[in-house]
C-alpha cells in the first residue's frame, strides 16, 4: 500500500473559494431535462444492519452510468463558440471520460480522452461508443495530467479535468442538491471521494439546504490521501494507489476541491477493498442494483460502521454502475 506524503508549496486558501451554492443552483438549471433525476432507494435489510434509516441516491442510473455526467455537461455547456469548434480534452480512467464524450456528442463538441491502458474495458468501449478519440497511456510511466496538457497545447483544445474545475464541482453538487430536496431531515450524508469534486459540490449543497447535516467523504484505504489531508490541513498525495476502486485512484485533491473540502466537509474516512466488495455484493444481491467498486464506497462506510449513524437518517451517494461484469466471479468468489 502506498503511504500518502505531503505536497510542498500547495496553496490552501479557504477565504478564496472558487465555487458557491449559487453555482450549483445554476448548474441544476442547466442540467434540467438533460441529466436524469436519479431515484432514491431504501433497504430494510440495510436499516436493520446499521440501526439507521438509509436513503441511497442511485447515480448508477445517471446518463453514462455515473454522476460524472453532471459535471462534464455543465462544463461543456458553458464553452464559447470558439471552444466548441476547437474541441475538448480530458483525462480519466472511465466515468469522466464517458461523461465528456457524451456531453461532447450532445453539444457537437469534438472530444479527446486520455485513458490508462488498464482502464476497465466496459468504460473504454463506452467512451469510444460516444464518439470520442481515445489516447491510451501507461500509468506506470506517464503522468496523465502532463500528457493531456501537452496535447491540449498542441491541438488548441480546452482541458476539462475530472474533478478540479469549478464548473465540474458545481455540476457534481447537483446530485446532493436533488437528494436533499427529496429527502428531508438527513443527519449524515456519505459521499465517495477521489479528487473531491462530488464531495465538494455535495457539501456546498448541504451547507445551503441542510446545515445541520454532517457531510463525510469516503475513500479507499489504499488511496487515503484525502483522509490524511483533511486530518492535517496539508495536502497529501499517493502515487499509483493499488485499489479496486479505479475511480478513486487520484493522486490528491485539487486546488479547487481541497479548500472546499476543508471548509464544508465534516470528515473524511477510509474503507478497505474487502469492505468495498462486501458492500457491492449487498447492493447487487439485496437491492438488485449493479454498482461498480468506486460506486460502493459510501455504502461500505455505512455497513462497516466507519461512521456512527445509530438512529440517524443517512444519505448515501451510490456514484456509478459501470462494473466490469466479467470480473464479478473474481470479486465475489471469496466472500
N, C-alpha and C positions, 0 to 999 in steps of 0.2 A: 504494500500500500504506500502511495506517495504521501509525504508529510507536507502540509501547506507551509509555505515560507513567506515572510513579509515581503511586500513590494516596496522598494525605496522610491522616494520622490513622487508619491501618488497624492495629488491634491484632493482633500476631502473638505468641502465647504457646504455645510447644511444651511447656510444663510443665502445660498445662491442656487436653489433647486430649479431644475430645468423643466419640470412638469408639474401641473396643478390639476385639481379635480375638474376645473373648467375645461382643460384639455381632454380629459376622459369623457366628459359630457359631450363635447364637440365630436369626439370620435364615435360615440354611440349614435349620434345623429347621422354621421357619415356612413356608418355600417348598417343603418336601419334598412331592412329589405334586401340587404346583400349577405350579411352574415346570418347564420342560423341562431335563433334564440333557443339555446340548448336546454334539454329537460333537467329538472331537479328530481332525483330519485331518493328513496328511503329504503331501509332494510331493517326489519325486526331482528334478524339474526345479529347484525352489527350492533344495534342498540342494546341487545341483551349482553353481548360480549363486552361492551365498553361502559355500561351503565350511563349512557348518554343518548341523546337524540341527534342522529346524524343526517345531514342533507348533502347529497352528492351532486355537485354541478358537473354534468357529464359533457365535457368538451370533446370527448371522443366522438360525439355526434356533430361536431362542428365541420364546416367545409374543410377539406383536406384531412379530416380526422383529427384535428388538434386545434387548440386555442390560438396557435401561431397565425392563423389566417386573419385574425382581428388586427394584429399589429402590422402585418405585412400590407394588407389592403389599405389601412388607414394612412400608412406612409406613402404608398404609391399614388393614392387618390389625390395627394397634395402636390404632385410633381407639376412643374411648369410644362408648357408645350415643348420646349426645347429638351427638357429632361426625358419626357415621354418618347420623343423621336430617337434620342440617342440610346436609351436603354438603361437597365438597372443591373447591378451585380450584387450577389450576396454570397455568404459562406455559411454552411450548415451541414450537420450530419443527417438531416432529413426533413423535419417538420417545418422549419423556417424556409427550407428550400422549396418545399411544396407550396407553402403559402405565397412566396414571392412569385413562383411560377404561375400559379393560378391567378393571383391578382394581376400579374402582367398580362395574361391572356384576356382577362375580363376588361382591362383598361387599354388593351392594344399597346403594351409596352414590351419590347424585346427583353428577355431575362437570361442572364448568365449566372450559373450557380457553381461555386467551388465546393466540392464534396469529397470527403475522405474515401479512399478506395474500399475501406471496410465498412462503409455505411450499410445499414440493412437493405437488402435487395428490394423489399417492398417499397421503401422510400425512394430509392434510385429510380425504380420503374415508374412510380407515380410522378416524380419530378419530370422525367422525360415525357411522360404522357401528357403533361400540361404544356409541353412545347418549349421547355427551357433547354438551353445549351449547358451541358454539364462539363466542368473542368475537374478531372479527378486528381487527387494528390495523395502522397504517402504521409500519414500523420506522424510517423516516427522521424521523418527527416524534413518536413516542411511546416512552417508556421502559416496557417491558413489566412490569418489576417494580413500578413505581408504579401502573400500571393494575390489575394483579392485586391489589395491596394495597388499592386503593380499593374494588374490587368485593367483596373478602373482608370488608371492614368493613361495607359497605352491606348485604350479604346474610347476614352472620354465618357465613361459610364458613371452613373450615380450609385455609390455604395450604400446599401442599407444593411447594417449589421443585425444579427439575430436578436439582440436584446438592448444594446447600449445606444439607443436613439430615442429622442423624446416622443416622436410620433408612434414608434413601436410600443413604448411603455404605455402611452395613452390608450392605444388600441387594446392592448392586453388587459388593461384595467377595466374594460367594459364587461369582461367575464364576471369579475367581482361585483360590479355595479348591478348586473342583471340578477345575480343570486341574492344580493342584499335587498333589492326591490321586491323580489318574490317571497323571500323568507324573512320574517321579522324576528327580532329578539335574539339574534345569534350572540353567543358568548365568546366563541372562538372560531377563527377561520384559519384552516390549514391549507397552505399553498406550496406547491413544489417549487424548488429553487435551483436553477442552473446559473444563468448570468444575472438573474434578479429582475428581469423585465416584468414578468407576471406578478411576482411578489410586490414590486414597487407599485404597479398600477392598482392591484387589489388593495394594498394598504392605503393608497390615496382614496379609493372609493369608500373603504371602511371608515376612515377618518372623517369623511364628509357625511356619510349616511348612517353609520353605527359607531360612534366614537367610543362606546364602552366595550366594543368587541375587540378581543386580542387577535392580532394577525401574526401568525407564526410560519416562517419558511421551513421547508423540509428538503434536505438534500442527501445524497448517498454518503455513507460513512467513508467510502474510499475517495470521495471528492468533496470533503467538508471545508473547503476554503471559505465559503460564506459564513459558516458557523464560527470558524476561528476569527474571521474578520469582524463579525458582529461582536464577539466577546471582547476583542481587544481594541476596537475602534480604528485599527490599522489594516489596510488591505493586505490579504494573503492570497497567494496563488498556489496551484498544484499543477504539476506537469504530467501529462499523459495519464490521468486517473484511470484506474482499472475497475470499472463498474459496469454492471449490466444495464444501467440506466444511461443509454447513449446520449439522450437529450440533455443530460446534466454533466457532461464531460467538459464543461467550460473551464478555462484556466483560472478565472477570477471574476468578481463583479466588475462593473464598469464605472466610468467617470460620471455617467448619468445615474446609474442604478444604485451605486454604493451609498451616496449621500441620502437618497430617498429611503433606502432600507434602514439606515441609521436613524433617520428622522421619524419614519412612520411605522415600521415593523416593531413588534414587541419581543421577538426572539427568533432564533434560527436553530433547529435541531437536526440531527442526522440519524439515518437508519441503515442497517446492514443490507447487503444484496439479498441475503436469505429472507429478511423481513419483507423486502420488496416482492419477492417471489410468492411468499405466503399471502400477501395482500392481493396480488394479481390472481392467484388461484381462487380466493374467495370471491372476487369480483366476477370472474368468469363463471364459477360454479353456482354461486348463490344468487347473484344479481343478474346473471345472464348477459353481461356486457364484456366485450373484448377490449382489453386495456393493455397498452404496452408498458414495459418496465418503468419508464420515467413517469408515465401517467398514474402509476400506483403509489408514488412517493408519499403523498399526503395521507392516503388510506393506510399505508404501512405505519406511519407515525401514530395514527388513531388506534389501530389494532394492537400495536406493540406497547402502548402506554408511554410513548416518548413525551407526551404532554398530558397533564392531569386534566381530564374533561368530565370528571364524575358529576352527574346530574346537570350537565350543560347541554345547550343547543349548539351543535357544531357544524359549520360549513366545511365541506371537503371538496377541493378542486381536483376532479379527475381530468387530467390535462390532454391525454391523447390515446388513440386506439390503433395506431399503425404498428401492430405487432407482427413480427415475422412468424407466421403460423407454423412453418416447418420446424421451428425451434421449440414448439410447445412441449413436445415429449421430453426434450432435454431439460427444459426449465422445470417442469412439474414432476419429472420421473422419480426424484429422490425426496420429495416432500413427505 
